Amino acid sequence: MSDKKPTVWLVEHPTHRFVEDVKAAARKAGLIVIDAAVASDADRAEAVGADEAPTLTLKPEFQPAKTEPQAPADEAPPEQKPAPKQRKES
């Protein structure tokens, strides 16, 4: 193994989704930013761990949508009322 310090930071792009300035944070930490979706095996081998990488926060407009809690599978769903029958006009 090499004693070389990791220099690659894998970040999900686009980086404008983050509150922090990703390029500035990378410069400050001495890292090179690479899109995690297209990183090669060599890039992944050189990447810093999540505990060593600068922390990023998604902007509120890019946060995942909150979902309503689902009923447990063992509970029956509430019964739905049938649609009213329509009369035929003669």
C-alpha positions as CSV (number, residue, x, y, z in Angstrom):
1,M,0.0,0.0,0.0
2,S,1.0,3.5,-0.7
3,D,1.3,6.2,2.0
4,K,-0.1,8.7,-0.5
5,K,-2.9,10.9,0.8
6,P,-6.2,10.6,-1.1
7,T,-6.7,13.5,-3.4
8,V,-10.1,12.8,-5.1
9,W,-13.5,13.8,-3.7
10,L,-16.4,12.1,-5.3
11,V,-19.4,14.4,-5.3
12,E,-22.9,13.9,-6.9
13,H,-23.3,16.5,-9.6
14,P,-24.6,19.1,-10.4
15,T,-22.9,20.9,-7.5
16,H,-25.1,24.0,-7.6
17,R,-27.6,21.9,-5.5
18,F,-25.4,22.4,-2.4
19,V,-25.4,25.3,0.0
20,E,-21.6,25.3,0.2
21,D,-19.2,26.3,-2.6
22,V,-18.0,22.8,-3.6
23,K,-14.9,24.1,-5.5
24,A,-13.8,26.3,-2.7
25,A,-14.2,23.5,-0.1
26,A,-12.2,21.2,-2.4
27,R,-9.4,23.8,-2.8
28,K,-9.3,24.4,0.9
29,A,-9.0,20.6,1.6
30,G,-6.5,20.0,-1.3
31,L,-8.9,17.8,-3.2
32,I,-10.0,17.3,-6.8
33,V,-13.8,17.1,-7.4
34,I,-15.0,14.3,-9.6
35,D,-18.6,13.5,-10.5
36,A,-19.4,10.3,-8.5
37,A,-21.6,9.0,-11.3
38,V,-18.8,8.8,-13.8
39,A,-15.8,8.1,-11.6
40,S,-13.5,5.3,-12.8
41,D,-12.2,2.5,-10.5
42,A,-8.9,4.4,-10.2
43,D,-10.7,7.5,-9.1
44,R,-12.7,5.5,-6.5
45,A,-9.4,4.0,-5.2
46,E,-7.9,7.5,-4.7
47,A,-11.1,9.0,-3.2
48,V,-11.3,10.2,0.4
49,G,-13.7,8.6,2.7
50,A,-17.0,10.2,3.7
51,D,-15.6,11.0,7.1
52,E,-12.6,12.8,5.6
53,A,-14.5,14.8,3.0
54,P,-15.9,18.2,3.6
55,T,-19.6,18.2,4.6
56,L,-22.2,19.3,2.0
57,T,-25.8,20.3,2.6
58,L,-28.5,20.2,-0.1
59,K,-30.4,23.4,-0.7
60,P,-34.0,23.2,0.6
61,E,-35.4,23.2,-3.0
62,F,-33.3,20.1,-3.8
63,Q,-34.3,18.1,-0.6
64,P,-36.1,14.9,-1.3
65,A,-39.9,15.2,-1.0
66,K,-41.3,14.1,2.4
67,T,-43.6,11.2,2.1
68,E,-46.5,10.4,4.3
69,P,-46.0,7.4,6.6
70,Q,-47.4,4.2,5.1
71,A,-49.8,2.0,7.0
72,P,-48.2,-1.2,8.2
73,A,-48.8,-4.1,5.7
74,D,-50.8,-6.1,8.3
75,E,-53.5,-3.4,8.6
76,A,-56.3,-3.5,6.2
77,P,-56.8,-0.3,4.1
78,P,-60.0,1.7,4.9
79,E,-63.0,0.7,2.9
80,Q,-64.0,2.9,0.0
81,K,-67.6,3.8,-0.7
82,P,-68.8,2.6,-4.1
83,A,-69.6,5.2,-6.7
84,P,-73.3,6.1,-6.9
85,K,-75.2,4.4,-9.7
86,Q,-76.3,6.6,-12.5
87,R,-79.9,6.5,-13.8
88,K,-80.5,5.9,-17.4
89,E,-82.7,8.5,-18.9
90,S,-85.4,7.3,-21.4
